[in-house]
């Protein structure tokens, strides 16, 4: 439907004093755009705002303050303390590798000390990846160790994406895959492992690495084994959203995701967890990006619960605006150049429901 916006007549005048009357201006029909998964949320920092009076702080130091005494010449005392703590934790874990309790606490405590890209580099330099790999190899049946290890790896990658090269060189990715296979229904092991693959997926240059280690299949299998655990499905949906967002994604990858039954799993989970904002937004994003492919678009529409479930999101009074926007995006892409989907959307009462939503 070609949208028209009507601008009311005004009392504007041209240079000769004649009244200017406005005309109806046609708006161009937007084309669907692939969206990437939302990055992990961090604590919000009010940049350039002083706490005492709310005024904007200067972008740089005054000239008089720019002296050599303010330049960073080496690690600060606080950084030395953090480095010393890291070194102590890592050395203790390496010396007592047979103690699973020490291993899981070491992974947890190291993770708490990683607050920046520099901290992540420091962990690697001090042998932190070797510690994690030893813990995973020595305790393959201890889920707490594996969950903490997977979570720490994910955190290192979030803070510093460049860490992936060191992680690969340490031989950790096969260990992570192995943990997913051996503890296929363990919530934390699967959630943290899928979170690791998700963190990799934001960098398109790492997608070939993901394929090389069968990361896409690993995440899809995890979602299939855990169809009612929204924590795992959320990580999986953000991952899929990013993978299929890549312009160079192959049709074989999209077909594999669809053939493994991910569409009904995601749609049913949205219906089962109608109040989970982050998960529903991730699910709608995954369905939207999958629907860019015409075959996947038909498969999504053919599942009987898809369109009613997406429409039900618009009627929620507790979901956030971003989630509602994601559901509308999904409907828009599903209707693109697909008469069967258009008919199902109309027959489900979408026109009236969307208009009611817009009026609200």
VMD Tcl script that draws the C-alpha trace (Angstrom):
set ca {
  {0.00 0.00 0.00}
  {1.53 3.31 -1.06}
  {1.55 5.52 2.00}
  {0.64 9.20 1.61}
  {1.23 11.95 4.10}
  {-1.04 14.98 3.84}
  {0.42 18.26 5.06}
  {-2.14 20.80 6.19}
  {-2.35 24.10 4.31}
  {-0.30 26.83 5.91}
  {-0.05 30.60 5.69}
  {3.45 30.52 4.23}
  {4.15 33.11 1.49}
  {6.60 33.22 -1.38}
  {8.76 36.23 -2.29}
  {5.90 37.91 -4.22}
  {3.51 37.66 -1.29}
  {1.42 34.82 -2.77}
  {0.10 32.13 -0.47}
  {1.88 28.80 -0.82}
  {-0.35 25.74 -0.70}
  {1.20 22.39 0.18}
  {0.58 19.22 -1.78}
  {0.42 15.55 -0.88}
  {3.89 14.11 -0.87}
  {4.31 10.35 -1.56}
  {6.65 8.57 0.80}
  {9.01 5.98 -0.71}
  {8.32 2.39 0.26}
  {11.13 1.28 2.59}
  {13.04 -1.87 1.72}
  {13.72 -4.50 4.37}
  {17.13 -4.19 5.97}
  {18.97 -6.94 7.76}
  {19.64 -6.08 11.37}
  {22.41 -7.34 13.57}
  {21.83 -8.78 16.99}
  {21.81 -6.30 19.80}
  {25.16 -6.18 21.61}
  {25.31 -7.04 25.26}
  {24.14 -4.22 27.53}
  {26.72 -2.53 29.70}
  {26.18 -0.09 32.59}
  {25.34 3.28 31.10}
  {27.92 6.01 31.55}
  {26.95 9.63 31.13}
  {29.82 10.84 28.96}
  {31.08 14.40 29.25}
  {28.64 15.38 32.01}
  {29.84 16.70 35.33}
  {28.06 15.23 38.34}
  {28.00 18.48 40.36}
  {26.04 20.79 38.05}
  {25.05 18.75 34.98}
  {27.04 20.93 32.59}
  {28.90 19.41 29.69}
  {32.54 18.79 30.51}
  {35.22 20.02 28.11}
  {36.21 17.53 25.43}
  {39.89 17.93 26.32}
  {42.02 19.29 29.10}
  {42.75 23.03 29.14}
  {46.07 23.93 27.54}
  {47.58 24.85 30.90}
  {46.87 21.35 32.22}
  {48.45 19.45 29.36}
  {51.77 18.69 30.94}
  {54.10 15.71 30.87}
  {53.14 14.99 34.46}
  {49.66 13.93 33.31}
  {50.86 11.58 30.62}
  {50.64 7.87 31.39}
  {54.17 6.54 31.67}
  {53.41 3.04 32.88}
  {50.96 0.88 34.81}
  {49.24 2.56 37.71}
  {49.25 1.17 41.21}
  {45.69 -0.10 40.71}
  {46.67 -1.88 37.49}
  {49.64 -3.48 39.25}
  {47.32 -4.76 41.97}
  {44.91 -6.25 39.40}
  {47.80 -7.86 37.53}
  {49.18 -9.33 40.76}
  {45.76 -10.77 41.64}
  {45.43 -12.31 38.18}
  {48.89 -13.83 38.35}
  {48.23 -15.32 41.79}
  {44.90 -16.85 40.71}
  {46.32 -18.30 37.49}
  {49.46 -19.76 39.08}
  {47.48 -21.39 41.87}
  {45.04 -22.96 39.40}
  {47.85 -24.27 37.20}
  {49.64 -25.84 40.17}
  {46.46 -27.48 41.50}
  {44.83 -28.49 38.25}
  {43.34 -31.66 39.76}
  {41.14 -29.67 42.17}
  {37.91 -28.86 40.32}
  {36.74 -26.40 42.97}
  {39.89 -24.32 42.58}
  {39.42 -24.36 38.80}
  {35.86 -23.10 38.77}
  {36.65 -20.38 41.35}
  {39.73 -19.35 39.35}
  {37.64 -18.87 36.19}
  {35.03 -16.92 38.13}
  {37.54 -14.68 39.90}
  {39.52 -13.96 36.73}
  {36.30 -12.98 34.98}
  {35.47 -10.48 37.73}
  {38.82 -8.77 37.19}
  {38.33 -8.30 33.44}
  {36.82 -4.85 33.00}
  {38.55 -3.64 29.84}
  {40.33 -4.76 26.69}
  {43.64 -4.22 28.48}
  {42.56 -6.53 31.30}
  {41.70 -9.23 28.76}
  {45.14 -8.89 27.17}
  {46.72 -9.14 30.61}
  {44.89 -12.42 31.32}
  {46.26 -13.89 28.11}
  {49.78 -12.64 28.78}
  {49.77 -14.18 32.27}
  {48.67 -17.61 31.02}
  {44.93 -17.34 31.68}
  {43.95 -19.21 28.54}
  {46.28 -22.06 29.41}
  {44.60 -22.20 32.82}
  {41.14 -22.37 31.24}
  {42.17 -25.03 28.72}
  {43.75 -27.17 31.47}
  {40.60 -26.86 33.58}
  {38.38 -27.99 30.70}
  {40.65 -30.90 29.80}
  {41.11 -32.05 33.38}
  {37.43 -31.87 34.38}
  {35.27 -32.69 31.32}
  {32.49 -34.11 33.50}
  {32.28 -31.24 36.02}
  {29.59 -28.94 34.64}
  {30.37 -26.10 37.03}
  {33.96 -25.91 35.77}
  {32.84 -25.98 32.13}
  {30.13 -23.38 32.66}
  {32.54 -21.00 34.40}
  {35.19 -21.60 31.72}
  {32.73 -20.94 28.87}
  {31.46 -17.82 30.59}
  {34.97 -16.47 31.15}
  {35.89 -17.09 27.50}
  {32.78 -15.22 26.43}
  {33.61 -12.31 28.72}
  {37.17 -12.08 27.39}
  {35.82 -11.92 23.85}
  {33.21 -9.28 24.74}
  {35.84 -7.07 26.29}
  {38.43 -7.64 23.56}
  {37.37 -9.34 20.28}
  {41.02 -9.64 19.27}
  {41.37 -12.37 21.90}
  {39.88 -14.89 19.48}
  {43.25 -15.55 17.83}
  {44.84 -16.53 21.14}
  {41.80 -18.64 22.07}
  {42.06 -20.56 18.80}
  {45.82 -21.02 19.15}
  {45.33 -22.45 22.64}
  {43.08 -25.14 21.18}
  {40.05 -24.13 23.22}
  {37.28 -24.14 20.58}
  {37.22 -27.96 20.26}
  {36.99 -28.15 24.06}
  {34.03 -25.76 24.03}
  {32.28 -27.82 21.35}
  {32.96 -30.96 23.37}
  {31.40 -29.41 26.48}
  {28.25 -28.62 24.48}
  {28.02 -32.18 23.18}
  {28.69 -33.97 26.48}
  {26.32 -31.79 28.54}
  {23.69 -31.10 25.94}
  {20.85 -30.12 28.28}
  {22.77 -28.40 31.05}
  {21.42 -24.84 31.20}
  {24.56 -22.93 32.16}
  {27.01 -24.91 30.03}
  {24.82 -24.42 26.96}
  {23.90 -20.80 27.68}
  {27.50 -19.71 28.21}
  {28.77 -21.66 25.20}
  {26.08 -20.17 22.92}
  {26.96 -16.77 24.39}
  {30.56 -17.30 23.30}
  {29.52 -18.07 19.69}
  {27.20 -15.07 19.78}
  {30.06 -12.77 20.80}
  {32.10 -14.08 17.86}
  {29.24 -13.54 15.42}
  {29.32 -9.74 15.66}
  {32.52 -9.70 13.61}
  {31.79 -10.84 10.05}
  {35.47 -11.57 9.55}
  {35.20 -14.35 12.15}
  {32.26 -16.10 10.46}
  {34.56 -18.36 8.46}
  {36.16 -19.43 11.75}
  {32.72 -20.18 13.14}
  {31.95 -22.36 10.12}
  {35.34 -24.08 10.34}
  {34.65 -25.22 13.89}
  {30.97 -26.07 13.16}
  {29.75 -23.31 15.45}
  {26.48 -22.77 13.59}
  {25.54 -26.44 13.85}
  {26.56 -26.49 17.52}
  {24.25 -23.59 18.38}
  {21.37 -24.98 16.30}
  {21.73 -28.38 18.01}
  {21.75 -26.71 21.41}
  {18.51 -24.89 20.62}
  {16.93 -28.14 19.44}
  {17.91 -29.95 22.65}
  {16.61 -27.13 24.84}
  {13.42 -25.82 23.21}
  {11.90 -24.59 26.48}
  {14.91 -22.79 27.96}
  {14.63 -19.19 26.82}
  {18.07 -18.25 28.20}
  {19.70 -20.59 25.68}
  {17.27 -19.67 22.90}
  {17.97 -15.96 23.40}
  {21.71 -16.42 22.83}
  {20.95 -18.67 19.86}
  {18.56 -16.18 18.28}
  {21.03 -13.31 18.51}
  {23.67 -15.60 17.01}
  {21.42 -16.65 14.10}
  {20.40 -13.04 13.56}
  {24.06 -12.06 13.10}
  {25.01 -15.06 10.97}
  {22.24 -14.57 8.40}
  {22.77 -10.79 8.51}
  {26.10 -11.29 6.75}
  {25.63 -10.41 3.04}
  {27.91 -13.33 2.16}
  {25.90 -15.95 4.06}
  {25.27 -19.01 1.90}
  {21.80 -20.30 1.16}
  {22.95 -23.68 2.48}
  {23.39 -22.15 5.94}
  {19.90 -20.65 5.90}
  {18.41 -23.92 4.61}
  {20.20 -25.86 7.35}
  {18.76 -23.62 10.07}
  {15.25 -23.97 8.64}
  {15.56 -27.74 8.06}
  {16.53 -28.27 11.69}
  {13.15 -26.96 12.85}
  {14.39 -23.76 14.48}
  {11.38 -21.74 13.28}
  {8.69 -23.60 15.29}
  {11.03 -23.80 18.29}
  {11.50 -20.03 18.33}
  {7.83 -19.19 17.65}
  {6.55 -21.60 20.32}
  {9.02 -20.18 22.85}
  {7.81 -16.63 22.15}
  {4.27 -17.78 22.90}
  {5.45 -19.52 26.08}
  {7.46 -16.56 27.42}
  {5.36 -13.51 26.51}
  {7.03 -11.21 29.08}
  {10.72 -11.78 28.26}
  {11.69 -8.59 26.43}
  {15.24 -9.49 25.42}
  {14.33 -12.96 24.21}
  {11.30 -11.83 22.19}
  {13.31 -9.06 20.54}
  {16.05 -11.56 19.67}
  {13.48 -14.04 18.33}
  {11.76 -11.46 16.12}
  {15.14 -10.30 14.84}
  {16.14 -13.85 13.94}
  {12.84 -14.48 12.13}
  {13.14 -11.14 10.30}
  {16.65 -11.82 9.03}
  {15.81 -15.39 8.07}
  {12.78 -14.09 6.14}
  {15.05 -12.07 3.85}
  {15.60 -15.42 2.11}
  {12.48 -16.16 0.06}
  {12.44 -19.89 0.88}
  {12.81 -19.24 4.59}
  {10.13 -16.54 4.32}
  {7.65 -19.08 3.01}
  {8.62 -21.63 5.67}
  {8.13 -19.10 8.46}
  {4.70 -18.10 7.15}
  {3.61 -21.70 6.65}
  {3.99 -22.50 10.36}
  {0.47 -21.91 11.65}
  {1.46 -20.22 14.92}
  {3.92 -17.69 13.48}
  {1.66 -14.82 12.42}
  {-0.82 -15.05 15.35}
  {2.11 -15.13 17.78}
  {3.79 -12.08 16.24}
  {0.49 -10.18 16.25}
  {-0.07 -11.03 19.91}
  {3.13 -9.11 20.75}
  {1.48 -5.88 19.57}
  {-1.29 -6.33 22.13}
  {1.08 -6.65 25.07}
  {0.98 -3.88 27.66}
  {4.30 -4.74 29.31}
  {6.74 -5.26 26.43}
  {9.18 -2.50 25.53}
  {9.07 -0.35 22.41}
  {12.06 -2.03 20.75}
  {10.32 -5.38 21.04}
  {7.13 -4.04 19.43}
  {9.20 -2.52 16.64}
  {10.89 -5.88 16.03}
  {7.54 -7.62 15.69}
  {6.38 -5.07 13.11}
  {9.62 -5.53 11.19}
  {9.01 -9.27 11.10}
  {5.50 -8.78 9.69}
  {6.78 -6.35 7.07}
  {9.44 -8.71 5.75}
  {7.12 -11.74 5.84}
  {4.68 -9.87 3.60}
  {7.29 -8.86 1.04}
  {6.64 -10.44 -2.38}
  {4.78 -13.38 -0.83}
  {1.05 -13.47 -1.58}
  {0.42 -16.50 0.64}
  {1.90 -14.73 3.66}
  {-0.02 -11.55 2.84}
  {-3.28 -13.48 2.80}
  {-2.54 -15.16 6.14}
  {-1.58 -11.83 7.69}
  {-4.81 -10.19 6.53}
  {-6.96 -13.19 7.51}
  {-5.46 -13.08 11.00}
  {-6.90 -9.58 11.41}
  {-3.51 -7.89 11.16}
  {-4.76 -4.71 9.49}
  {-7.20 -3.84 12.29}
  {-4.77 -4.89 15.00}
  {-1.88 -2.90 13.58}
  {-4.08 0.18 13.10}
  {-5.30 -0.13 16.68}
  {-1.72 -0.39 17.86}
  {-0.68 2.70 15.90}
  {-3.59 4.74 17.30}
  {-2.55 3.82 20.83}
}
mol new
graphics top color blue
foreach p $ca { graphics top sphere $p radius 0.5 }
foreach p [lrange $ca 0 end-1] q [lrange $ca 1 end] { graphics top cylinder $p $q radius 0.2 }
display resetview
